[in-house]
Amino acid sequence: MILLSGRASGGGNFLQLLGALLIFAFVLVITYFTTRWIANYQKQQNLQRNLKVIETMKLTTNKYIQIIEVGEVYLVIGIGKDEITMLAQLDREQLNDVELPEYGNKNHTGESFQKILSQLKDRLPKK
């Protein structure tokens, strides 16, 4: 009698475990597809044509200076914890050592990591 009740209980436990694993797998699949959908949605939202961040420099924990392109105008802005201040307006000719990507070109693939690394090595002081 004890053996029969043990087997029935073990089979019930196995079915409960199997059910929990199936629910867990279902939640993982739903999470995966939801994450991909949200990422694609945010990617489409970030494809702005009139507003682009060209360069950012961190000054302190909550303070940055950014060069942004607004249409065809380049602005230098200061960003604090609770405020944004326009510091200057630049022409394209005034920007130094900044490679401006052609966002309108749909075939733009960006630079390779190897190219960026070699440029960084060239800028480092030689020993």
Sequence and secondary structure as in RCSB ss.txt:
>XXXX:A:sequence
MILLSGRASGGGNFLQLLGALLIFAFVLVITYFTTRWIANYQKQQNLQRNLKVIETMKLTTNKYIQIIEVGEVYL
VIGIGKDEITMLAQLDREQLNDVELPEYGNKNHTGESFQKILSQLKDRLPKK
>XXXX:A:secstr
 HHHHHHHHHHHHHHHHHHHHHHHHHHHHHHHHHHHHHHHHHHHHT  SSEEEEEEEEEETTEEEEEEEETTEEE
EEEE SS EEEEEEE GGG  S     TT TT     HHHHHHHHHHHS   
